[in-house]
Amino acid sequence: MRRIAKLSLIFSIFFLFSSQAVASDSYAGDAAEKFVTGIANAATGWLELPKNVILVGQKEGPVYGATVGVAMGIMHTVGRSLIGVLDIATFLIPTKSSVNPPFIWEDFSRETSY
């Protein structure tokens, strides 16, 4: 009986966070979208480091990319990761993510803004 309860809980969680729930314009959909966005940003925040080294290096040259790009990358890594953790902690209050672009892979050639 206990095993059935665990399986029911797991299937309920998968149903709640399915693409149909995320696509809907409802409280549950917005909360699930914020939760998933938070997990993605917390897990992929470290990609801001190479992204900023590349962007600054292309704009200003390789010396700036290796110095200023690294510093900006560390700053954006911490920022995206912390906002991801904050979105996970507050997903029950469905708001839009304050990171733009919401996912790092959406527009890799654009600088992140908050």
N, C-alpha and C positions, 0 to 999 in steps of 0.2 A: 504494500500500500504506500509506503514511504517513497518507493522508487517511482510510482505513478505520479505522486505529488511533485517530485523533482522534475520529471519530464514535462509535466503540465506547466510548471514555472518557466522552464527553458523555452518551450514552444510559445508561451505567452510573451516572453521577452523578444523572441525573434519576430513574432507577429507585430508587436508594438513598434519595433524599429525597422520594419520592412520598408521597401521603397514606396509602397502605397501609402503608408502612414506619413512618410517624409514628404511626399508629393501633395498631400492634402493641405488645405489652408485652414487648419484647425489648431487648437491649443496643443494637442498631442503631437501633431505634425511639426509645429514650430519648435516645440521642446526637443523632439527627437533630432531635428535638423541642427539645433544648437549643440546638442550632446555630441553628435557625429562630427561636426565642425571642430568642436573643442578637442576631441580625441585626435583628429587628423592634425590639427595645429600643434598640439603638445608633442605628438610623435615625430612630426616632420619639421619642427622649428629649426633644427640644426642645419637644414638645407639653405637657410638664409646666409650662412657663412660663404659657401662657394658662389651663391647667386650674387652677393654684393661684391665679392672680389672680381667676378667677371664683369658686372655692370660698371663698376668704377674703373676697372682696367680698360674697358672699351672706350669710356668717355674721356678719361684723363691720362691714360697711359699705364704701363705695367708697374712703375714705381708707386704710383698712387694706389693701384689695385692691391699691391702687396702690403701697403701700410694703412692708408685710409680705408680701403676696401675691407681689410680684416677687422678694423675697429668698428666700422659700420655693420659688418656681418655679425660680430659678436653682440652688438646692441640689438639688432633686429632678431637674432636668434633668441635672446633672452625675452624680448618683447613678445614675439609670436608664441613662444612656449608658455610664458606666464598667462597670456590672454587665453590660450587653449586650456590651461588648468582652470582659470577663472570661469570659462564657459562651461566646463565640465561640472564645476562646483555649483553653478547657478543656472543649470539648464532648465530647472522648473520655472524660471522667469524667462519666458521666450522673448528674447530681443535679437536684433541683428548683430552679427559679429562686428567688432570694431576694427578688425584687420581688413585692409583692402589691398590686394585681392583676398577673398576669404580662404582660399586654399593656395598654397605656394605654387602648385603646378598649373594653375589656371592661366597665369600670364607671367612667365619666368623672366621676360625681358622688361618688366615694369617694376620700379622701386616700390617697396612696401610702404604703406602709409597707415596711420592709426587715427 
